[in-house]
Amino acid sequence: ADYTKAIEISPNYEKAYYNRGNTKSDIKDYYGAIADYTKAIEINPEKDEAYYNRGNEKFRLKDYDGAISDYTKAIEINSNDSSAFHNRGVARENLKQCYEAISDYLRAIEIKSNRSTSYQGIGNCKALLGDNKGAISAYTKAIEIDPNLAPAYLGSGNSKDFLKDYYGAISDFTKAIEIDPQFGMAYNNRGHVK
């Protein structure tokens, strides 16, 4: 209500639109958040955070092309935004644009070297491309950075299964389950290997 009042008093107050967009995002009003971020961008087209956040909302709505467009604009404004590169990589991965996604993940890592989820994304893409040894290498790096990254163990296990390293696969699926006892896919995949 306060952001709306601020906008009523000052209709070109871009920060109020941006903050109200954040609040709408928090309550899962993604379309409302997009509308507020769009208004913030209309007022201040150089606000990279508004493009980034609007991209996140579009991603949540599975509008991956729209998300990529917004992340790209955020990157044009701030080329050192590791999160924008990472998230654009995830959107591209969802569209099976693996080579472009890997490029984005590598740039995210170049900016912020301890980005475990970017290494995980590289692993996912390499697996999609059929490079399971490369995938395992990327997952291993992700796990070195964050030993509690259960999805990286899952991906590693899947690649090991594909390479017929069944003991290694079971070990990775078991580790994923130890980290996240509610990780149904890890149980399923371990059951498949056994």
ChimeraX commands (.cxc) that place a marker at each C-alpha (Angstrom):
marker #1 position 0.00,0.00,0.00 radius 0.5
marker #1 position 2.84,2.42,0.76 radius 0.5
marker #1 position 4.45,1.91,-2.66 radius 0.5
marker #1 position 1.09,2.52,-4.32 radius 0.5
marker #1 position 0.67,5.71,-2.26 radius 0.5
marker #1 position 4.18,6.84,-3.25 radius 0.5
marker #1 position 3.26,6.26,-6.91 radius 0.5
marker #1 position 0.00,8.23,-6.50 radius 0.5
marker #1 position 1.99,11.14,-5.08 radius 0.5
marker #1 position 4.88,10.84,-7.57 radius 0.5
marker #1 position 3.77,8.91,-10.68 radius 0.5
marker #1 position 7.31,8.90,-12.11 radius 0.5
marker #1 position 8.96,7.53,-8.99 radius 0.5
marker #1 position 10.72,4.57,-10.58 radius 0.5
marker #1 position 12.02,3.15,-7.31 radius 0.5
marker #1 position 8.47,2.76,-5.96 radius 0.5
marker #1 position 7.47,0.75,-9.06 radius 0.5
marker #1 position 10.60,-1.35,-8.72 radius 0.5
marker #1 position 10.03,-2.02,-5.01 radius 0.5
marker #1 position 6.35,-2.76,-5.55 radius 0.5
marker #1 position 7.41,-5.20,-8.27 radius 0.5
marker #1 position 9.67,-6.94,-5.73 radius 0.5
marker #1 position 6.77,-7.17,-3.28 radius 0.5
marker #1 position 4.44,-8.57,-5.96 radius 0.5
marker #1 position 7.10,-11.13,-6.83 radius 0.5
marker #1 position 7.32,-12.17,-3.18 radius 0.5
marker #1 position 3.60,-12.94,-3.15 radius 0.5
marker #1 position 3.85,-14.73,-6.52 radius 0.5
marker #1 position 1.95,-12.06,-8.47 radius 0.5
marker #1 position 4.34,-12.47,-11.39 radius 0.5
marker #1 position 2.24,-10.60,-13.95 radius 0.5
marker #1 position 1.82,-7.69,-11.54 radius 0.5
marker #1 position 5.56,-7.68,-10.88 radius 0.5
marker #1 position 6.27,-7.64,-14.62 radius 0.5
marker #1 position 3.94,-4.65,-15.04 radius 0.5
marker #1 position 5.70,-2.73,-12.27 radius 0.5
marker #1 position 9.20,-3.56,-13.53 radius 0.5
marker #1 position 8.10,-2.50,-17.02 radius 0.5
marker #1 position 6.93,0.86,-15.66 radius 0.5
marker #1 position 10.22,1.28,-13.75 radius 0.5
marker #1 position 12.09,0.59,-17.01 radius 0.5
marker #1 position 9.94,3.10,-18.92 radius 0.5
marker #1 position 10.92,5.75,-16.37 radius 0.5
marker #1 position 14.58,4.68,-16.12 radius 0.5
marker #1 position 15.67,2.52,-19.08 radius 0.5
marker #1 position 19.16,2.12,-17.60 radius 0.5
marker #1 position 18.05,0.26,-14.45 radius 0.5
marker #1 position 19.64,-3.14,-15.05 radius 0.5
marker #1 position 18.09,-4.60,-11.88 radius 0.5
marker #1 position 14.58,-3.99,-13.26 radius 0.5
marker #1 position 15.42,-5.90,-16.46 radius 0.5
marker #1 position 17.02,-8.66,-14.39 radius 0.5
marker #1 position 14.04,-8.99,-12.05 radius 0.5
marker #1 position 11.55,-8.81,-14.92 radius 0.5
marker #1 position 13.55,-11.59,-16.58 radius 0.5
marker #1 position 13.18,-13.68,-13.41 radius 0.5
marker #1 position 9.40,-13.23,-13.47 radius 0.5
marker #1 position 9.23,-14.20,-17.15 radius 0.5
marker #1 position 11.38,-17.23,-16.36 radius 0.5
marker #1 position 8.98,-18.27,-13.60 radius 0.5
marker #1 position 6.17,-18.06,-16.15 radius 0.5
marker #1 position 8.25,-20.22,-18.54 radius 0.5
marker #1 position 8.62,-17.35,-21.02 radius 0.5
marker #1 position 12.26,-18.28,-21.58 radius 0.5
marker #1 position 12.69,-16.15,-24.72 radius 0.5
marker #1 position 11.34,-13.12,-22.87 radius 0.5
marker #1 position 13.60,-13.86,-19.91 radius 0.5
marker #1 position 16.63,-14.15,-22.20 radius 0.5
marker #1 position 15.77,-10.80,-23.76 radius 0.5
marker #1 position 15.58,-9.11,-20.35 radius 0.5
marker #1 position 18.76,-10.75,-19.03 radius 0.5
marker #1 position 20.53,-9.67,-22.24 radius 0.5
marker #1 position 19.43,-6.07,-21.69 radius 0.5
marker #1 position 20.58,-6.22,-18.05 radius 0.5
marker #1 position 23.97,-7.51,-19.27 radius 0.5
marker #1 position 24.22,-4.72,-21.86 radius 0.5
marker #1 position 23.83,-2.22,-19.02 radius 0.5
marker #1 position 26.02,-4.09,-16.50 radius 0.5
marker #1 position 28.39,-6.57,-18.14 radius 0.5
marker #1 position 29.72,-7.73,-14.75 radius 0.5
marker #1 position 26.44,-9.13,-13.46 radius 0.5
marker #1 position 27.28,-12.79,-12.82 radius 0.5
marker #1 position 23.67,-13.59,-11.89 radius 0.5
marker #1 position 22.30,-12.22,-15.17 radius 0.5
marker #1 position 24.72,-14.40,-17.16 radius 0.5
marker #1 position 23.89,-17.42,-15.00 radius 0.5
marker #1 position 20.12,-16.96,-15.26 radius 0.5
marker #1 position 20.33,-16.37,-19.01 radius 0.5
marker #1 position 22.26,-19.64,-19.17 radius 0.5
marker #1 position 19.49,-21.44,-17.26 radius 0.5
marker #1 position 16.84,-20.02,-19.61 radius 0.5
marker #1 position 18.89,-21.10,-22.61 radius 0.5
marker #1 position 19.41,-24.53,-21.07 radius 0.5
marker #1 position 15.62,-24.85,-20.73 radius 0.5
marker #1 position 15.36,-24.11,-24.47 radius 0.5
marker #1 position 18.08,-26.72,-25.16 radius 0.5
marker #1 position 20.39,-23.97,-26.45 radius 0.5
marker #1 position 23.29,-25.76,-24.78 radius 0.5
marker #1 position 26.26,-24.11,-26.46 radius 0.5
marker #1 position 24.91,-20.62,-25.70 radius 0.5
marker #1 position 24.05,-21.69,-22.15 radius 0.5
marker #1 position 27.56,-23.02,-21.55 radius 0.5
marker #1 position 28.99,-19.73,-22.82 radius 0.5
marker #1 position 26.81,-17.83,-20.33 radius 0.5
marker #1 position 27.73,-20.16,-17.47 radius 0.5
marker #1 position 31.44,-19.74,-18.24 radius 0.5
marker #1 position 31.07,-15.95,-18.24 radius 0.5
marker #1 position 29.21,-16.12,-14.90 radius 0.5
marker #1 position 32.09,-18.18,-13.49 radius 0.5
marker #1 position 34.64,-15.77,-14.94 radius 0.5
marker #1 position 32.97,-12.97,-12.97 radius 0.5
marker #1 position 32.32,-15.04,-9.82 radius 0.5
marker #1 position 34.53,-18.12,-9.67 radius 0.5
marker #1 position 32.73,-19.91,-6.82 radius 0.5
marker #1 position 29.39,-20.16,-8.65 radius 0.5
marker #1 position 28.67,-23.86,-8.11 radius 0.5
marker #1 position 25.30,-23.78,-9.86 radius 0.5
marker #1 position 26.94,-22.49,-13.04 radius 0.5
marker #1 position 29.24,-25.52,-13.04 radius 0.5
marker #1 position 26.14,-27.65,-12.47 radius 0.5
marker #1 position 24.51,-25.96,-15.49 radius 0.5
marker #1 position 27.56,-26.75,-17.59 radius 0.5
marker #1 position 27.25,-30.36,-16.46 radius 0.5
marker #1 position 23.58,-30.44,-17.41 radius 0.5
marker #1 position 24.32,-29.05,-20.86 radius 0.5
marker #1 position 27.26,-31.35,-21.49 radius 0.5
marker #1 position 25.05,-34.30,-20.54 radius 0.5
marker #1 position 22.36,-33.08,-22.94 radius 0.5
marker #1 position 25.03,-32.89,-25.65 radius 0.5
marker #1 position 26.12,-36.46,-24.91 radius 0.5
marker #1 position 29.45,-35.49,-23.31 radius 0.5
marker #1 position 28.98,-37.43,-20.08 radius 0.5
marker #1 position 32.67,-37.36,-19.13 radius 0.5
marker #1 position 32.65,-33.58,-19.51 radius 0.5
marker #1 position 29.41,-33.45,-17.52 radius 0.5
marker #1 position 30.95,-35.45,-14.66 radius 0.5
marker #1 position 33.92,-33.09,-14.64 radius 0.5
marker #1 position 31.63,-30.06,-14.36 radius 0.5
marker #1 position 29.47,-31.67,-11.67 radius 0.5
marker #1 position 32.61,-32.59,-9.73 radius 0.5
marker #1 position 33.73,-28.95,-9.78 radius 0.5
marker #1 position 30.26,-27.84,-8.61 radius 0.5
marker #1 position 30.45,-30.34,-5.73 radius 0.5
marker #1 position 33.96,-29.18,-4.79 radius 0.5
marker #1 position 32.56,-25.67,-4.37 radius 0.5
marker #1 position 29.31,-26.73,-2.69 radius 0.5
marker #1 position 29.41,-30.27,-1.24 radius 0.5
marker #1 position 25.69,-30.00,-0.40 radius 0.5
marker #1 position 24.51,-29.39,-3.97 radius 0.5
marker #1 position 22.24,-32.44,-4.29 radius 0.5
marker #1 position 21.23,-31.79,-7.94 radius 0.5
marker #1 position 24.92,-31.94,-8.95 radius 0.5
marker #1 position 25.18,-35.40,-7.39 radius 0.5
marker #1 position 22.03,-36.40,-9.27 radius 0.5
marker #1 position 23.47,-35.17,-12.58 radius 0.5
marker #1 position 26.78,-36.86,-11.91 radius 0.5
marker #1 position 24.97,-40.08,-11.06 radius 0.5
marker #1 position 22.95,-39.91,-14.27 radius 0.5
marker #1 position 26.10,-39.43,-16.36 radius 0.5
marker #1 position 27.89,-42.26,-14.55 radius 0.5
marker #1 position 24.87,-44.51,-15.14 radius 0.5
marker #1 position 25.00,-43.65,-18.84 radius 0.5
marker #1 position 28.71,-44.57,-18.89 radius 0.5
marker #1 position 27.87,-47.87,-17.12 radius 0.5
marker #1 position 29.69,-46.85,-13.92 radius 0.5
marker #1 position 26.83,-48.26,-11.85 radius 0.5
marker #1 position 28.62,-48.23,-8.49 radius 0.5
marker #1 position 29.61,-44.61,-9.01 radius 0.5
marker #1 position 26.05,-43.74,-10.01 radius 0.5
marker #1 position 24.58,-45.43,-6.92 radius 0.5
marker #1 position 27.10,-43.63,-4.73 radius 0.5
marker #1 position 26.15,-40.24,-6.22 radius 0.5
marker #1 position 22.40,-40.89,-5.95 radius 0.5
marker #1 position 22.89,-42.00,-2.33 radius 0.5
marker #1 position 24.81,-38.81,-1.54 radius 0.5
marker #1 position 22.03,-36.71,-3.12 radius 0.5
marker #1 position 19.52,-38.53,-0.88 radius 0.5
marker #1 position 21.67,-37.99,2.22 radius 0.5
marker #1 position 21.70,-34.26,1.47 radius 0.5
marker #1 position 18.01,-34.09,0.58 radius 0.5
marker #1 position 15.96,-37.02,1.93 radius 0.5
marker #1 position 12.93,-35.72,-0.02 radius 0.5
marker #1 position 14.72,-35.88,-3.40 radius 0.5
marker #1 position 12.34,-38.29,-5.14 radius 0.5
marker #1 position 14.23,-38.31,-8.44 radius 0.5
marker #1 position 17.41,-39.47,-6.69 radius 0.5
marker #1 position 15.52,-42.41,-5.13 radius 0.5
marker #1 position 13.98,-43.23,-8.50 radius 0.5
marker #1 position 17.26,-43.11,-10.38 radius 0.5
marker #1 position 19.07,-45.14,-7.72 radius 0.5
marker #1 position 16.32,-47.74,-7.92 radius 0.5
marker #1 position 16.69,-47.85,-11.68 radius 0.5
marker #1 position 20.44,-48.55,-11.44 radius 0.5
marker #1 position 20.08,-51.23,-8.77 radius 0.5
marker link #1:1,2 radius 0.2
marker link #1:2,3 radius 0.2
marker link #1:3,4 radius 0.2
marker link #1:4,5 radius 0.2
marker link #1:5,6 radius 0.2
marker link #1:6,7 radius 0.2
marker link #1:7,8 radius 0.2
marker link #1:8,9 radius 0.2
marker link #1:9,10 radius 0.2
marker link #1:10,11 radius 0.2
marker link #1:11,12 radius 0.2
marker link #1:12,13 radius 0.2
marker link #1:13,14 radius 0.2
marker link #1:14,15 radius 0.2
marker link #1:15,16 radius 0.2
marker link #1:16,17 radius 0.2
marker link #1:17,18 radius 0.2
marker link #1:18,19 radius 0.2
marker link #1:19,20 radius 0.2
marker link #1:20,21 radius 0.2
marker link #1:21,22 radius 0.2
marker link #1:22,23 radius 0.2
marker link #1:23,24 radius 0.2
marker link #1:24,25 radius 0.2
marker link #1:25,26 radius 0.2
marker link #1:26,27 radius 0.2
marker link #1:27,28 radius 0.2
marker link #1:28,29 radius 0.2
marker link #1:29,30 radius 0.2
marker link #1:30,31 radius 0.2
marker link #1:31,32 radius 0.2
marker link #1:32,33 radius 0.2
marker link #1:33,34 radius 0.2
marker link #1:34,35 radius 0.2
marker link #1:35,36 radius 0.2
marker link #1:36,37 radius 0.2
marker link #1:37,38 radius 0.2
marker link #1:38,39 radius 0.2
marker link #1:39,40 radius 0.2
marker link #1:40,41 radius 0.2
marker link #1:41,42 radius 0.2
marker link #1:42,43 radius 0.2
marker link #1:43,44 radius 0.2
marker link #1:44,45 radius 0.2
marker link #1:45,46 radius 0.2
marker link #1:46,47 radius 0.2
marker link #1:47,48 radius 0.2
marker link #1:48,49 radius 0.2
marker link #1:49,50 radius 0.2
marker link #1:50,51 radius 0.2
marker link #1:51,52 radius 0.2
marker link #1:52,53 radius 0.2
marker link #1:53,54 radius 0.2
marker link #1:54,55 radius 0.2
marker link #1:55,56 radius 0.2
marker link #1:56,57 radius 0.2
marker link #1:57,58 radius 0.2
marker link #1:58,59 radius 0.2
marker link #1:59,60 radius 0.2
marker link #1:60,61 radius 0.2
marker link #1:61,62 radius 0.2
marker link #1:62,63 radius 0.2
marker link #1:63,64 radius 0.2
marker link #1:64,65 radius 0.2
marker link #1:65,66 radius 0.2
marker link #1:66,67 radius 0.2
marker link #1:67,68 radius 0.2
marker link #1:68,69 radius 0.2
marker link #1:69,70 radius 0.2
marker link #1:70,71 radius 0.2
marker link #1:71,72 radius 0.2
marker link #1:72,73 radius 0.2
marker link #1:73,74 radius 0.2
marker link #1:74,75 radius 0.2
marker link #1:75,76 radius 0.2
marker link #1:76,77 radius 0.2
marker link #1:77,78 radius 0.2
marker link #1:78,79 radius 0.2
marker link #1:79,80 radius 0.2
marker link #1:80,81 radius 0.2
marker link #1:81,82 radius 0.2
marker link #1:82,83 radius 0.2
marker link #1:83,84 radius 0.2
marker link #1:84,85 radius 0.2
marker link #1:85,86 radius 0.2
marker link #1:86,87 radius 0.2
marker link #1:87,88 radius 0.2
marker link #1:88,89 radius 0.2
marker link #1:89,90 radius 0.2
marker link #1:90,91 radius 0.2
marker link #1:91,92 radius 0.2
marker link #1:92,93 radius 0.2
marker link #1:93,94 radius 0.2
marker link #1:94,95 radius 0.2
marker link #1:95,96 radius 0.2
marker link #1:96,97 radius 0.2
marker link #1:97,98 radius 0.2
marker link #1:98,99 radius 0.2
marker link #1:99,100 radius 0.2
marker link #1:100,101 radius 0.2
marker link #1:101,102 radius 0.2
marker link #1:102,103 radius 0.2
marker link #1:103,104 radius 0.2
marker link #1:104,105 radius 0.2
marker link #1:105,106 radius 0.2
marker link #1:106,107 radius 0.2
marker link #1:107,108 radius 0.2
marker link #1:108,109 radius 0.2
marker link #1:109,110 radius 0.2
marker link #1:110,111 radius 0.2
marker link #1:111,112 radius 0.2
marker link #1:112,113 radius 0.2
marker link #1:113,114 radius 0.2
marker link #1:114,115 radius 0.2
marker link #1:115,116 radius 0.2
marker link #1:116,117 radius 0.2
marker link #1:117,118 radius 0.2
marker link #1:118,119 radius 0.2
marker link #1:119,120 radius 0.2
marker link #1:120,121 radius 0.2
marker link #1:121,122 radius 0.2
marker link #1:122,123 radius 0.2
marker link #1:123,124 radius 0.2
marker link #1:124,125 radius 0.2
marker link #1:125,126 radius 0.2
marker link #1:126,127 radius 0.2
marker link #1:127,128 radius 0.2
marker link #1:128,129 radius 0.2
marker link #1:129,130 radius 0.2
marker link #1:130,131 radius 0.2
marker link #1:131,132 radius 0.2
marker link #1:132,133 radius 0.2
marker link #1:133,134 radius 0.2
marker link #1:134,135 radius 0.2
marker link #1:135,136 radius 0.2
marker link #1:136,137 radius 0.2
marker link #1:137,138 radius 0.2
marker link #1:138,139 radius 0.2
marker link #1:139,140 radius 0.2
marker link #1:140,141 radius 0.2
marker link #1:141,142 radius 0.2
marker link #1:142,143 radius 0.2
marker link #1:143,144 radius 0.2
marker link #1:144,145 radius 0.2
marker link #1:145,146 radius 0.2
marker link #1:146,147 radius 0.2
marker link #1:147,148 radius 0.2
marker link #1:148,149 radius 0.2
marker link #1:149,150 radius 0.2
marker link #1:150,151 radius 0.2
marker link #1:151,152 radius 0.2
marker link #1:152,153 radius 0.2
marker link #1:153,154 radius 0.2
marker link #1:154,155 radius 0.2
marker link #1:155,156 radius 0.2
marker link #1:156,157 radius 0.2
marker link #1:157,158 radius 0.2
marker link #1:158,159 radius 0.2
marker link #1:159,160 radius 0.2
marker link #1:160,161 radius 0.2
marker link #1:161,162 radius 0.2
marker link #1:162,163 radius 0.2
marker link #1:163,164 radius 0.2
marker link #1:164,165 radius 0.2
marker link #1:165,166 radius 0.2
marker link #1:166,167 radius 0.2
marker link #1:167,168 radius 0.2
marker link #1:168,169 radius 0.2
marker link #1:169,170 radius 0.2
marker link #1:170,171 radius 0.2
marker link #1:171,172 radius 0.2
marker link #1:172,173 radius 0.2
marker link #1:173,174 radius 0.2
marker link #1:174,175 radius 0.2
marker link #1:175,176 radius 0.2
marker link #1:176,177 radius 0.2
marker link #1:177,178 radius 0.2
marker link #1:178,179 radius 0.2
marker link #1:179,180 radius 0.2
marker link #1:180,181 radius 0.2
marker link #1:181,182 radius 0.2
marker link #1:182,183 radius 0.2
marker link #1:183,184 radius 0.2
marker link #1:184,185 radius 0.2
marker link #1:185,186 radius 0.2
marker link #1:186,187 radius 0.2
marker link #1:187,188 radius 0.2
marker link #1:188,189 radius 0.2
marker link #1:189,190 radius 0.2
marker link #1:190,191 radius 0.2
marker link #1:191,192 radius 0.2
marker link #1:192,193 radius 0.2
marker link #1:193,194 radius 0.2
view
